[in-house]
């Protein structure tokens, strides 16, 4: 099952890259495109966690999710800045 | 003489729970995968059409967030099932770490969805809100 989950996670990551490009074309804003990419990366991390993950897998998923929060907060700060 | 009848041997219980956990977690992963696929198709379609730009973009992101939360609920249900058998301290530690990640993510996603939904209902742009999620 792990091989399937890995393949699905890679597919979701690829879909995230294409969707981020589409979001950039749609809105013309890099921050929004980045937010979409981070959503997809989170989805990929969650799919990867569904199997029987090792400590490395758990740490990688935690790092992606923490990074997502960090970048999200950074984007909010940059939007609020004059 | 003591006659003991084992109605449900531990090994059978472990196998049954393992099967259930796999089913529930697969369902969660499938929901997340379907949500990502759906959002991908919608983003590509919206990107090609370039109509109703920001509103369409926000609707798609909101739906993707809902799919993620639903998938996470299934995966958390799998974690709860796993606690029925606790084979080793290593596995208990891994389970605790995964459950903590999923619970935190579920909380943050739920909060983001509620904020974006409130902004959409007000007719504003959720991506333009200042720090702290409060509307200007």
Backbone of each chain as ProteinMPNN parsed JSONL, in Angstrom:
{"seq_chain_A": "XXXXXXXXXXXXXXXXXXXXXXXXXXXXXXXXXXXXXXXXXXXXXXXXXXXXXXXXXXXXXXXXXXXXXXXXXXXXXXXXXX", "coords_chain_A": {"N_chain_A": [[0.827, -1.199, 0.0], [2.056, 1.156, 0.652], [3.633, 1.924, -1.548], [1.701, 2.704, -3.4], [0.62, 4.866, -2.032], [2.805, 6.571, -1.93], [3.129, 7.077, -4.653], [0.702, 8.368, -5.145], [1.063, 10.632, -3.56], [3.162, 11.885, -4.892], [1.874, 12.462, -7.298], [-0.071, 14.273, -6.379], [1.592, 16.341, -5.544], [2.689, 17.127, -8.011], [0.32, 17.926, -9.273], [-0.199, 20.083, -7.668], [1.821, 21.88, -8.374], [1.117, 22.488, -11.028], [-1.432, 23.528, -10.558], [-0.815, 25.75, -9.01], [0.472, 27.3, -10.891], [-1.702, 27.725, -12.578], [-3.335, 29.151, -10.841], [-1.824, 31.42, -10.528], [-1.953, 32.457, -13.093], [-4.651, 32.934, -13.144], [-5.173, 34.828, -11.087], [-3.013, 36.52, -11.07], [-1.267, 36.91, -8.996], [1.469, 36.207, -7.023], [1.557, 35.405, -4.347], [-0.908, 34.201, -3.86], [-0.758, 32.049, -5.582], [1.309, 30.676, -4.346], [0.063, 30.031, -1.936], [-1.824, 28.186, -2.839], [-0.104, 26.175, -3.766], [1.035, 25.39, -1.339], [-1.216, 24.345, -0.048], [-1.657, 22.052, -1.6], [0.737, 20.713, -1.15], [0.471, 20.13, 1.534], [-1.69, 18.37, 1.374], [-0.401, 16.295, 0.003], [1.467, 15.519, 1.938], [-0.254, 14.539, 3.885], [-1.417, 12.358, 2.585], [0.843, 10.786, 2.322], [1.309, 10.183, 4.977], [-0.611, 8.327, 5.53], [-0.016, 5.626, 5.321], [2.106, 3.184, 6.831], [4.108, 4.969, 8.353], [7.625, 5.818, 8.674], [9.844, 7.206, 11.217], [11.215, 9.175, 9.844], [9.436, 9.802, 7.793], [7.312, 10.834, 9.268], [8.527, 13.07, 10.444], [9.153, 14.514, 8.136], [6.58, 15.106, 7.146], [5.623, 16.647, 9.264], [7.414, 18.77, 9.095], [6.737, 19.889, 6.598], [4.144, 20.759, 7.128], [4.558, 22.543, 9.25], [6.145, 24.395, 7.931], [4.315, 25.297, 6.086], [2.519, 26.678, 7.723], [4.253, 28.634, 8.684], [5.081, 30.03, 6.352], [2.584, 30.873, 5.522], [1.903, 32.63, 7.618], [3.935, 34.47, 7.232], [3.207, 35.481, 4.721], [0.828, 36.737, 5.408], [1.8, 38.754, 7.062], [3.331, 40.197, 5.203], [1.307, 41.104, 3.564], [-0.007, 42.807, 5.284], [1.823, 44.759, 5.708], [2.735, 48.194, 5.067]], "CA_chain_A": [[0.0, 0.0, 0.0], [2.917, 2.331, 0.755], [4.054, 2.342, -2.891], [0.554, 3.435, -3.973], [0.488, 6.155, -1.345], [3.922, 7.41, -2.393], [2.809, 7.508, -6.026], [-0.395, 9.346, -5.047], [1.626, 11.875, -3.006], [3.926, 12.536, -5.975], [0.868, 13.004, -8.231], [-0.681, 15.458, -5.759], [2.603, 17.405, -5.593], [2.722, 17.602, -9.407], [-0.925, 18.668, -9.511], [-0.06, 21.353, -6.947], [2.665, 22.789, -9.171], [0.322, 22.962, -12.174], [-2.527, 24.361, -10.039], [-0.248, 27.031, -8.585], [0.677, 28.072, -12.122], [-3.03, 28.147, -13.041], [-3.81, 30.181, -9.909], [-1.079, 32.645, -10.842], [-2.527, 32.983, -14.341], [-6.021, 33.375, -12.847], [-5.242, 36.006, -10.212], [-1.865, 37.396, -11.299], [-0.644, 37.18, -7.701], [2.369, 35.097, -6.653], [1.23, 34.941, -2.997], [-2.044, 33.285, -3.969], [-0.241, 30.819, -6.204], [2.086, 29.987, -3.311], [-0.905, 29.474, -0.982], [-2.382, 26.978, -3.472], [0.947, 25.148, -3.756], [1.17, 24.903, 0.038], [-2.379, 23.482, 0.219], [-1.43, 20.768, -2.258], [1.845, 20.032, -0.459], [-0.114, 19.586, 2.769], [-2.458, 17.186, 0.975], [0.563, 15.225, -0.307], [2.006, 15.065, 3.222], [-1.282, 13.748, 4.577], [-1.533, 11.077, 1.868], [2.054, 10.02, 2.663], [1.201, 9.745, 6.38], [-1.689, 7.345, 5.698], [0.487, 4.253, 5.406], [2.786, 2.928, 8.095], [5.301, 5.78, 8.105], [8.782, 5.752, 9.576], [10.053, 8.484, 11.892], [11.605, 10.145, 8.811], [8.208, 10.235, 7.116], [6.544, 11.675, 10.196], [9.242, 14.355, 10.569], [9.004, 15.245, 6.865], [5.215, 15.644, 7.088], [5.534, 17.718, 10.266], [8.178, 19.917, 8.592], [5.952, 20.533, 5.526], [2.988, 21.437, 7.719], [5.075, 23.697, 10.001], [6.582, 25.353, 6.917], [3.104, 25.872, 5.513], [2.028, 27.675, 8.683], [5.238, 29.72, 8.762], [4.992, 30.839, 5.128], [1.259, 31.502, 5.565], [2.0, 33.78, 8.526], [4.799, 35.441, 6.564], [2.42, 36.131, 3.667], [-0.127, 37.633, 6.066], [2.573, 39.919, 7.52], [3.713, 41.0, 4.033], [0.093, 41.777, 3.074], [-0.386, 43.862, 6.216], [2.837, 45.82, 5.696], [2.343, 49.298, 4.175]], "C_chain_A": [[0.87, 1.262, 0.0], [3.359, 2.851, -0.607], [2.955, 3.161, -3.562], [0.442, 4.826, -3.359], [1.598, 7.114, -1.772], [3.632, 7.966, -3.78], [1.717, 8.577, -5.999], [0.144, 10.681, -4.54], [2.412, 12.635, -4.073], [2.969, 13.178, -6.984], [0.26, 14.29, -7.683], [0.299, 16.636, -5.785], [2.685, 18.003, -7.002], [1.493, 18.423, -9.729], [-0.858, 20.033, -8.832], [0.756, 22.362, -7.731], [1.877, 23.378, -10.339], [-0.786, 23.902, -11.693], [-2.018, 25.724, -9.6], [-0.007, 27.918, -9.807], [-0.658, 28.593, -12.645], [-3.574, 29.262, -12.154], [-3.102, 31.511, -10.179], [-1.628, 33.298, -12.102], [-3.905, 33.579, -14.068], [-6.039, 34.695, -12.098], [-4.097, 36.988, -10.444], [-1.105, 37.731, -10.022], [0.193, 35.966, -7.269], [2.004, 34.527, -5.282], [0.075, 33.94, -3.026], [-1.614, 31.956, -4.586], [0.526, 29.99, -5.18], [1.149, 29.334, -2.282], [-1.514, 28.189, -1.536], [-1.36, 25.839, -3.439], [1.1, 24.556, -2.363], [-0.004, 24.014, 0.431], [-2.15, 22.088, -0.363], [-0.297, 19.988, -1.579], [1.371, 19.432, 0.862], [-0.896, 18.313, 2.46], [-1.516, 16.013, 0.685], [1.16, 14.649, 0.982], [1.014, 14.182, 3.958], [-1.467, 12.385, 3.919], [-0.352, 10.179, 2.248], [1.969, 9.454, 4.084], [0.202, 8.607, 6.568], [-1.184, 5.91, 5.814], [1.031, 3.943, 6.781], [4.11, 3.671, 8.039], [6.411, 5.548, 9.124], [8.893, 7.108, 10.286], [10.434, 9.557, 10.882], [10.374, 10.715, 8.108], [7.392, 11.171, 7.981], [7.193, 13.056, 10.313], [9.093, 15.188, 9.302], [7.618, 15.878, 6.776], [5.057, 16.806, 8.067], [6.252, 18.97, 9.768], [7.388, 20.657, 7.517], [4.814, 21.35, 6.127], [3.438, 22.673, 8.511], [5.512, 24.806, 9.038], [5.384, 26.075, 6.31], [2.555, 26.97, 6.421], [2.945, 28.905, 8.699], [5.119, 30.638, 7.548], [3.643, 31.567, 5.082], [1.274, 32.74, 6.443], [2.852, 34.88, 7.895], [4.048, 36.195, 5.48], [1.429, 37.115, 4.272], [0.581, 38.898, 6.53], [2.917, 40.815, 6.34], [2.508, 41.721, 3.45], [-0.259, 42.968, 3.948], [0.596, 45.029, 6.181], [2.443, 46.915, 4.712], [3.181, 49.317, 2.909]], "O_chain_A": [[0.496, 2.291, -0.562], [3.453, 4.061, -0.814], [3.226, 4.174, -4.208], [0.205, 5.818, -4.048], [1.366, 8.31, -1.953], [3.85, 9.146, -4.057], [1.787, 9.566, -6.729], [-0.259, 11.74, -5.023], [2.344, 13.861, -4.154], [3.211, 14.285, -7.466], [0.093, 15.27, -8.41], [-0.097, 17.778, -6.016], [2.743, 19.222, -7.169], [1.581, 19.473, -10.367], [-1.388, 21.017, -9.347], [0.434, 23.55, -7.758], [1.944, 24.576, -10.616], [-1.056, 24.93, -12.314], [-2.694, 26.735, -9.788], [-0.247, 29.125, -9.769], [-0.759, 29.734, -13.095], [-4.197, 30.204, -12.643], [-3.699, 32.582, -10.071], [-1.755, 34.52, -12.181], [-4.289, 34.585, -14.664], [-6.823, 35.586, -12.424], [-4.192, 38.155, -10.063], [-0.38, 38.725, -9.972], [-0.316, 34.849, -7.167], [2.119, 33.322, -5.06], [0.088, 32.949, -2.297], [-2.052, 30.885, -4.163], [0.412, 28.765, -5.146], [1.407, 28.224, -1.816], [-1.703, 27.219, -0.802], [-1.695, 24.696, -3.128], [1.277, 23.346, -2.222], [0.177, 23.037, 1.158], [-2.413, 21.078, 0.289], [-0.361, 18.766, -1.45], [1.817, 18.355, 1.259], [-0.791, 17.314, 3.172], [-1.794, 14.878, 1.071], [1.337, 13.437, 1.1], [1.396, 13.192, 4.581], [-1.652, 11.378, 4.603], [-0.515, 8.979, 2.468], [2.494, 8.375, 4.36], [0.16, 7.987, 7.631], [-1.884, 5.06, 6.365], [0.48, 4.389, 7.787], [5.137, 3.075, 7.713], [6.172, 5.143, 10.262], [8.137, 8.035, 9.996], [10.038, 10.713, 11.025], [10.271, 11.916, 7.861], [6.85, 12.168, 7.505], [6.508, 14.079, 10.286], [8.929, 16.406, 9.366], [7.484, 17.037, 6.384], [4.438, 17.82, 7.746], [5.782, 20.088, 9.977], [7.356, 21.887, 7.501], [4.547, 22.475, 5.704], [2.792, 23.719, 8.456], [5.284, 25.99, 9.287], [5.42, 27.279, 6.055], [2.175, 28.045, 5.959], [2.486, 30.047, 8.723], [5.063, 31.86, 7.685], [3.564, 32.721, 4.66], [0.727, 33.778, 6.071], [2.537, 36.065, 8.007], [4.22, 37.404, 5.327], [1.209, 38.196, 3.727], [0.034, 39.995, 6.411], [2.817, 42.038, 6.436], [2.643, 42.816, 2.903], [-0.735, 43.995, 3.465], [0.258, 46.146, 6.571], [1.889, 46.629, 3.651], [2.984, 50.178, 2.051]]}, "seq_chain_B": "XXXXXXXXXXXXXXXXXXXXXXXXXXXXXXXXXXXXXXXXXXXXXXXXXXXXXXXXXXXXXXXXXXXXXXXXXXXXXXXXXXXXXXXXXXXXXXXXXXXXXXXXXXXXXXXXXXXXXXXXXXXXXXXXXXXXXXXX", "coords_chain_B": {"N_chain_B": [[-10.85, -28.467, 37.423], [-10.188, -25.999, 35.066], [-12.016, -24.572, 32.532], [-11.38, -22.712, 29.863], [-12.721, -20.608, 27.528], [-11.766, -19.033, 24.713], [-13.16, -16.442, 23.367], [-12.552, -14.301, 21.706], [-9.624, -14.251, 20.443], [-6.461, -12.584, 21.055], [-4.777, -12.248, 18.888], [-6.525, -12.413, 16.726], [-8.079, -10.184, 17.204], [-6.171, -8.167, 16.882], [-5.577, -8.509, 14.161], [-8.077, -7.936, 13.022], [-8.455, -5.275, 13.801], [-6.258, -4.099, 12.589], [-6.936, -4.439, 9.897], [-9.26, -2.885, 9.79], [-8.191, -0.366, 10.428], [-6.549, 0.035, 8.228], [-8.484, 0.161, 6.217], [-9.999, 2.435, 6.987], [-8.044, 4.455, 7.025], [-7.209, 4.354, 4.384], [-9.538, 5.21, 3.16], [-9.578, 7.847, 4.066], [-7.213, 8.831, 2.863], [-7.948, 8.499, 0.216], [-10.074, 10.287, -0.012], [-8.724, 12.721, 0.35], [-7.043, 12.62, -1.866], [-8.907, 12.578, -3.965], [-10.065, 15.068, -3.539], [-7.86, 16.737, -4.037], [-7.433, 16.13, -6.723], [-9.85, 17.004, -7.821], [-9.727, 19.751, -7.203], [-7.477, 20.409, -8.683], [-8.395, 20.014, -11.344], [-10.403, 21.97, -11.382], [-8.912, 24.332, -10.94], [-7.302, 24.377, -13.218], [-9.272, 24.555, -15.205], [-10.468, 27.005, -14.483], [-8.25, 28.651, -14.752], [-7.863, 28.549, -17.494], [-10.213, 29.649, -18.425], [-10.421, 32.16, -17.173], [-12.44, 33.75, -16.02], [-14.541, 35.39, -13.586], [-12.622, 35.781, -11.529], [-11.251, 36.123, -8.765], [-13.271, 35.331, -6.959], [-13.961, 32.777, -7.891], [-11.514, 31.483, -7.547], [-11.254, 31.569, -4.722], [-13.449, 30.013, -3.961], [-12.709, 27.482, -4.923], [-10.399, 26.959, -3.408], [-11.506, 26.895, -0.855], [-13.16, 24.655, -1.042], [-11.218, 22.672, -1.46], [-9.936, 22.782, 1.013], [-12.029, 21.843, 2.619], [-12.216, 19.177, 1.744], [-9.715, 18.279, 2.62], [-10.005, 18.501, 5.4], [-12.08, 16.661, 5.842], [-10.857, 14.266, 5.012], [-8.833, 14.175, 6.911], [-10.33, 13.77, 9.229], [-11.157, 11.131, 8.886], [-8.65, 9.905, 8.969], [-7.882, 10.484, 11.559], [-9.8, 9.001, 12.875], [-8.867, 6.475, 12.258], [-6.496, 6.548, 13.753], [-7.552, 6.567, 16.335], [-8.727, 4.051, 16.376], [-6.424, 2.519, 16.237], [-5.359, 2.791, 18.745], [-6.582, 0.855, 20.172], [-5.11, -1.441, 20.219], [-1.909, -1.733, 21.507], [1.088, -2.224, 20.558], [3.972, -1.722, 20.905], [6.335, 0.531, 22.522], [7.62, 2.172, 20.691], [5.843, 2.186, 18.518], [3.658, 3.319, 19.778], [4.677, 5.859, 20.309], [5.061, 6.81, 17.676], [2.418, 6.811, 16.808], [1.331, 8.713, 18.535], [2.733, 10.995, 17.667], [1.842, 11.229, 14.986], [-0.915, 11.51, 15.4], [-0.916, 13.906, 16.819], [0.073, 15.711, 14.883], [-1.971, 15.519, 12.962], [-4.209, 16.344, 14.444], [-3.519, 18.995, 15.112], [-3.314, 20.101, 12.552], [-5.906, 19.726, 11.631], [-7.281, 21.441, 13.341], [-6.169, 23.975, 12.616], [-6.838, 24.075, 9.883], [-9.619, 23.983, 10.026], [-10.095, 26.424, 11.295], [-9.106, 28.216, 9.372], [-10.877, 27.687, 7.264], [-13.315, 28.497, 8.383], [-12.806, 31.229, 8.72], [-12.386, 32.052, 6.045], [-14.83, 31.396, 4.942], [-16.52, 33.107, 6.337], [-15.554, 35.553, 5.413], [-16.124, 35.343, 2.703], [-18.898, 35.272, 2.836], [-19.377, 37.831, 3.663], [-18.679, 39.09, 1.415], [-16.155, 39.962, 0.966], [-12.585, 39.831, 0.229], [-10.871, 37.122, 1.243], [-8.135, 36.788, 1.116], [-7.039, 39.211, 1.386], [-7.086, 39.994, 3.961], [-5.898, 41.509, 7.02], [-3.137, 40.746, 9.331], [-3.88, 38.216, 11.716], [-6.338, 37.597, 10.895], [-8.542, 39.231, 11.027], [-11.117, 41.167, 9.568], [-10.652, 44.16, 7.598]], "CA_chain_B": [[-10.35, -28.184, 36.088], [-10.739, -24.737, 34.546], [-12.222, -24.576, 31.082], [-11.454, -21.33, 29.378], [-13.074, -20.498, 26.109], [-11.349, -17.737, 24.206], [-14.106, -16.026, 22.326], [-11.883, -13.411, 20.756], [-8.178, -14.276, 20.712], [-5.826, -11.28, 20.837], [-4.237, -12.155, 17.529], [-7.65, -12.126, 15.821], [-8.448, -8.785, 17.441], [-5.138, -7.337, 16.241], [-5.751, -8.588, 12.697], [-9.315, -7.24, 12.654], [-8.236, -3.83, 13.95], [-5.303, -3.692, 11.549], [-7.699, -4.357, 8.647], [-10.144, -1.715, 9.892], [-7.353, 0.835, 10.366], [-6.125, 0.218, 6.832], [-9.651, 0.589, 5.444], [-10.386, 3.809, 7.34], [-6.982, 5.37, 6.578], [-7.258, 4.412, 2.911], [-10.675, 6.066, 2.806], [-9.131, 9.228, 4.291], [-6.251, 9.19, 1.814], [-8.692, 8.571, -1.047], [-10.841, 11.545, 0.0], [-7.764, 13.813, 0.129], [-6.577, 12.497, -3.254], [-10.008, 13.012, -4.843], [-10.179, 16.519, -3.365], [-6.744, 17.375, -4.74], [-7.7, 15.958, -8.154], [-10.965, 17.89, -8.175], [-9.232, 21.136, -7.158], [-6.566, 20.545, -9.82], [-9.208, 20.195, -12.557], [-11.087, 23.27, -11.29], [-7.924, 25.408, -11.116], [-6.888, 24.412, -14.629], [-10.41, 25.078, -15.967], [-10.611, 28.429, -14.174], [-7.085, 29.33, -15.323], [-8.05, 28.661, -18.944], [-11.357, 30.53, -18.717], [-10.084, 33.481, -16.626], [-13.628, 34.541, -15.688], [-14.91, 35.327, -12.174], [-11.269, 35.407, -11.097], [-10.928, 35.903, -7.353], [-14.35, 34.579, -6.303], [-13.797, 31.379, -8.295], [-10.295, 31.001, -6.899], [-11.534, 31.351, -3.3], [-14.382, 28.875, -3.836], [-11.961, 26.235, -5.139], [-9.522, 26.753, -2.232], [-12.369, 26.537, 0.27], [-13.58, 23.258, -1.239], [-10.043, 21.816, -1.217], [-9.771, 22.749, 2.472], [-13.069, 20.951, 3.182], [-11.797, 17.805, 1.439], [-8.584, 17.954, 3.506], [-10.517, 18.305, 6.765], [-12.833, 15.4, 5.87], [-9.876, 13.173, 4.971], [-8.153, 14.155, 8.213], [-11.245, 13.168, 10.217], [-11.055, 9.677, 8.691], [-7.337, 9.443, 9.431], [-7.903, 10.533, 13.03], [-10.588, 7.835, 13.302], [-7.925, 5.354, 12.182], [-5.591, 6.648, 14.913], [-8.305, 6.16, 17.531], [-8.84, 2.586, 16.288], [-5.105, 1.935, 16.496], [-5.069, 2.782, 20.181], [-7.199, -0.343, 20.767], [-3.994, -2.365, 20.476], [-0.677, -0.953, 21.642], [2.109, -3.279, 20.503], [5.283, -1.371, 21.461], [6.475, 1.952, 22.833], [7.968, 2.885, 19.452], [4.617, 2.399, 17.74], [2.827, 4.272, 20.519], [5.276, 7.177, 20.073], [4.746, 7.218, 16.297], [0.977, 7.081, 16.772], [1.117, 9.998, 19.221], [3.245, 12.062, 16.802], [0.936, 11.37, 13.83], [-2.199, 12.041, 15.885], [-0.705, 15.32, 17.171], [0.159, 16.459, 13.618], [-3.297, 15.562, 12.324], [-5.124, 17.149, 15.254], [-3.142, 20.409, 14.957], [-3.666, 20.523, 11.192], [-7.366, 19.767, 11.58], [-7.673, 22.663, 14.044], [-5.808, 25.149, 11.823], [-7.633, 24.083, 8.648], [-10.983, 24.348, 10.419], [-10.104, 27.862, 11.57], [-8.95, 28.917, 8.093], [-12.111, 27.544, 6.482], [-14.333, 29.351, 9.012], [-12.461, 32.625, 8.405], [-12.602, 32.33, 4.615], [-16.266, 31.338, 4.681], [-17.093, 34.348, 6.875], [-15.173, 36.643, 4.511], [-16.887, 35.189, 1.458], [-20.286, 35.634, 3.116], [-19.411, 39.296, 3.726], [-18.382, 39.611, 0.081], [-14.788, 40.473, 0.92], [-11.56, 38.934, -0.274], [-10.181, 36.585, 2.409], [-6.686, 36.854, 0.993], [-6.575, 40.571, 1.628], [-7.288, 40.382, 5.349], [-4.643, 41.765, 7.716], [-2.666, 39.71, 10.242], [-4.82, 37.889, 12.777], [-7.552, 37.122, 10.259], [-9.684, 40.133, 11.214], [-11.343, 41.983, 8.376], [-10.351, 45.576, 7.781]], "C_chain_B": [[-11.022, -26.922, 35.551], [-10.831, -24.822, 33.027], [-12.339, -23.125, 30.619], [-11.722, -21.324, 27.882], [-12.683, -19.103, 25.64], [-12.263, -17.337, 23.049], [-13.426, -15.191, 21.246], [-10.388, -13.37, 21.067], [-7.531, -12.935, 20.336], [-5.294, -11.129, 19.414], [-5.336, -11.819, 16.52], [-8.067, -10.668, 15.946], [-7.462, -7.844, 16.745], [-5.328, -7.325, 14.72], [-6.97, -7.788, 12.258], [-9.107, -5.726, 12.724], [-7.283, -3.307, 12.887], [-6.021, -3.507, 10.209], [-8.581, -3.103, 8.651], [-9.358, -0.411, 9.76], [-6.949, 1.107, 8.928], [-7.282, 0.731, 5.97], [-9.973, 2.061, 5.694], [-9.328, 4.8, 6.85], [-6.949, 5.478, 5.054], [-8.396, 5.311, 2.455], [-10.281, 7.534, 2.972], [-8.184, 9.695, 3.201], [-6.957, 9.366, 0.475], [-9.463, 9.896, -1.135], [-9.903, 12.721, -0.291], [-7.295, 13.813, -1.326], [-7.659, 12.998, -4.226], [-10.167, 14.532, -4.76], [-9.091, 17.253, -4.116], [-6.967, 17.289, -6.252], [-8.792, 16.902, -8.626], [-10.477, 19.351, -8.232], [-8.301, 21.404, -8.338], [-7.344, 20.834, -11.103], [-9.87, 21.578, -12.551], [-10.12, 24.438, -11.517], [-7.522, 25.525, -12.581], [-8.007, 25.0, -15.48], [-10.554, 26.584, -15.764], [-9.459, 29.231, -14.775], [-7.224, 29.513, -16.822], [-9.148, 29.654, -19.281], [-11.073, 31.982, -18.33], [-11.301, 34.375, -16.433], [-13.873, 34.422, -14.188], [-13.671, 34.998, -11.341], [-11.125, 35.089, -9.614], [-11.999, 35.073, -6.656], [-14.227, 33.097, -6.621], [-12.596, 30.745, -7.616], [-10.558, 30.664, -5.434], [-12.443, 30.156, -3.081], [-13.629, 27.557, -3.971], [-11.079, 25.938, -3.928], [-10.317, 26.298, -1.011], [-12.802, 25.068, 0.164], [-12.419, 22.304, -1.0], [-9.806, 21.682, 0.287], [-10.787, 21.823, 3.121], [-12.714, 19.49, 2.942], [-10.681, 17.381, 2.395], [-9.079, 17.664, 4.92], [-11.272, 16.979, 6.862], [-11.879, 14.198, 5.866], [-9.152, 13.031, 6.302], [-9.024, 13.513, 9.281], [-11.183, 11.651, 10.114], [-9.729, 9.167, 9.257], [-7.247, 9.488, 10.955], [-8.721, 9.369, 13.589], [-9.715, 6.579, 13.273], [-6.96, 5.35, 13.361], [-6.283, 6.169, 16.184], [-8.435, 4.64, 17.547], [-7.518, 1.91, 16.662], [-4.792, 1.861, 17.985], [-5.693, 1.575, 20.876], [-6.147, -1.413, 21.026], [-2.721, -1.524, 20.509], [0.511, -1.909, 21.707], [3.443, -2.911, 21.162], [5.352, 0.123, 21.717], [6.82, 2.756, 21.588], [6.708, 3.199, 18.653], [3.678, 3.379, 18.435], [3.346, 5.696, 20.295], [4.948, 7.693, 18.69], [3.274, 7.613, 16.185], [0.683, 8.437, 17.405], [1.569, 11.159, 18.334], [2.286, 12.311, 15.635], [-0.385, 11.999, 14.274], [-2.063, 13.519, 16.235], [-0.658, 16.179, 15.913], [-1.233, 16.628, 13.015], [-4.264, 16.446, 13.107], [-4.818, 18.633, 15.079], [-3.574, 20.913, 13.585], [-5.177, 20.667, 11.041], [-7.868, 21.064, 12.213], [-7.394, 23.891, 13.168], [-6.641, 25.237, 10.536], [-9.07, 24.507, 8.942], [-11.106, 25.849, 10.647], [-9.996, 28.665, 10.272], [-10.241, 28.875, 7.279], [-13.193, 28.461, 7.052], [-14.071, 30.817, 8.681], [-12.788, 32.951, 6.952], [-14.09, 32.334, 4.285], [-16.939, 32.627, 5.156], [-16.79, 35.522, 5.95], [-15.958, 36.573, 3.212], [-18.332, 35.614, 1.654], [-20.445, 37.152, 3.179], [-19.135, 39.926, 2.367], [-17.003, 40.177, -0.051], [-13.856, 39.463, 0.302], [-10.74, 38.412, 0.898], [-8.675, 36.709, 2.324], [-6.156, 38.252, 1.272], [-6.756, 40.993, 3.071], [-5.935, 40.621, 6.028], [-4.283, 40.64, 8.665], [-3.701, 39.485, 11.325], [-6.172, 37.51, 12.226], [-8.737, 38.05, 10.416], [-9.859, 40.993, 9.974], [-11.042, 43.45, 8.648], [-11.623, 46.41, 7.789]], "O_chain_B": [[-12.246, -26.789, 35.575], [-9.85, -25.107, 32.34], [-13.29, -22.421, 30.957], [-11.021, -21.963, 27.097], [-13.219, -18.108, 26.126], [-12.145, -17.829, 21.927], [-13.682, -15.348, 20.052], [-9.94, -12.547, 21.865], [-7.989, -12.246, 19.425], [-5.347, -10.053, 18.818], [-5.12, -11.048, 15.585], [-8.366, -10.0, 14.956], [-7.854, -6.865, 16.11], [-5.251, -6.277, 14.079], [-6.926, -7.058, 11.268], [-9.524, -4.989, 11.831], [-7.471, -2.215, 12.351], [-5.757, -2.552, 9.478], [-8.645, -2.364, 7.669], [-9.785, 0.523, 9.081], [-6.994, 2.245, 8.46], [-7.105, 1.602, 5.118], [-10.191, 2.833, 4.761], [-9.665, 5.859, 6.322], [-6.695, 6.548, 4.501], [-8.258, 6.073, 1.498], [-10.606, 8.368, 2.127], [-8.319, 10.8, 2.674], [-6.62, 10.258, -0.304], [-9.502, 10.539, -2.185], [-10.237, 13.609, -1.076], [-7.165, 14.87, -1.944], [-7.374, 13.732, -5.172], [-10.375, 15.199, -5.773], [-9.35, 18.271, -4.757], [-6.722, 18.254, -6.976], [-8.684, 17.52, -9.685], [-10.774, 20.082, -9.177], [-8.326, 22.487, -8.923], [-7.018, 21.757, -11.85], [-9.898, 22.269, -13.57], [-10.457, 25.409, -12.194], [-7.414, 26.626, -13.121], [-7.761, 25.827, -16.359], [-10.737, 27.341, -16.718], [-9.656, 30.35, -15.25], [-6.762, 30.513, -17.372], [-9.062, 30.398, -20.257], [-11.431, 32.912, -19.053], [-11.236, 35.586, -16.645], [-13.451, 33.44, -13.577], [-13.675, 34.055, -10.55], [-10.907, 33.937, -9.239], [-11.676, 34.202, -5.849], [-14.37, 32.254, -5.735], [-12.66, 29.602, -7.164], [-10.143, 29.611, -4.952], [-12.251, 29.378, -2.146], [-13.882, 26.617, -3.217], [-11.016, 24.797, -3.472], [-9.876, 25.444, -0.242], [-12.806, 24.338, 1.155], [-12.604, 21.243, -0.403], [-9.509, 20.592, 0.776], [-10.46, 21.1, 4.062], [-12.888, 18.654, 3.829], [-10.694, 16.267, 2.919], [-8.637, 16.711, 5.56], [-11.127, 16.253, 7.845], [-12.068, 13.24, 6.616], [-8.889, 11.921, 6.766], [-8.522, 12.792, 10.144], [-11.158, 10.958, 11.131], [-9.683, 8.139, 9.932], [-6.61, 8.632, 11.57], [-8.389, 8.815, 14.637], [-9.813, 5.726, 14.155], [-6.639, 4.295, 13.908], [-5.692, 5.464, 17.003], [-8.277, 4.009, 18.593], [-7.501, 0.868, 17.317], [-4.057, 0.981, 18.433], [-5.379, 1.294, 22.033], [-6.285, -2.205, 21.958], [-2.495, -0.696, 19.626], [0.896, -2.351, 22.789], [3.992, -3.72, 21.911], [4.539, 0.891, 21.201], [6.37, 3.892, 21.437], [6.521, 4.317, 18.175], [2.991, 4.167, 17.785], [2.561, 6.627, 20.113], [4.6, 8.862, 18.524], [2.929, 8.612, 15.553], [-0.113, 9.216, 16.881], [0.889, 12.182, 18.249], [1.955, 13.457, 15.33], [-0.909, 12.898, 13.617], [-2.978, 14.303, 15.984], [-1.269, 17.247, 15.866], [-1.624, 17.723, 12.611], [-5.041, 17.201, 12.523], [-5.731, 19.442, 14.918], [-4.127, 22.005, 13.46], [-5.665, 21.603, 10.407], [-8.774, 21.708, 11.684], [-8.265, 24.744, 12.993], [-7.089, 26.315, 10.146], [-9.661, 25.291, 8.2], [-12.091, 26.47, 10.248], [-10.695, 29.662, 10.087], [-10.652, 29.873, 6.686], [-13.905, 29.126, 6.3], [-15.005, 31.566, 8.393], [-13.386, 33.986, 6.656], [-14.565, 33.135, 3.48], [-17.81, 33.172, 4.478], [-17.643, 36.38, 5.722], [-16.402, 37.591, 2.682], [-18.932, 36.232, 0.774], [-21.483, 37.699, 2.807], [-19.325, 41.127, 2.176], [-16.685, 40.808, -1.059], [-14.271, 38.376, -0.1], [-9.983, 39.175, 1.497], [-7.999, 36.732, 3.353], [-4.945, 38.447, 1.382], [-6.611, 42.169, 3.405], [-4.937, 40.004, 5.653], [-5.038, 39.676, 8.795], [-4.328, 40.43, 11.802], [-7.069, 37.14, 12.983], [-9.839, 37.71, 9.986], [-8.888, 41.486, 9.4], [-11.162, 43.923, 9.778], [-11.559, 47.631, 7.933]]}, "name": "protein", "num_of_chains": 2, "seq": "XXXXXXXXXXXXXXXXXXXXXXXXXXXXXXXXXXXXXXXXXXXXXXXXXXXXXXXXXXXXXXXXXXXXXXXXXXXXXXXXXXXXXXXXXXXXXXXXXXXXXXXXXXXXXXXXXXXXXXXXXXXXXXXXXXXXXXXXXXXXXXXXXXXXXXXXXXXXXXXXXXXXXXXXXXXXXXXXXXXXXXXXXXXXXXXXXXXXXXXXXXXXXXXXXXXXXXXXXX"}
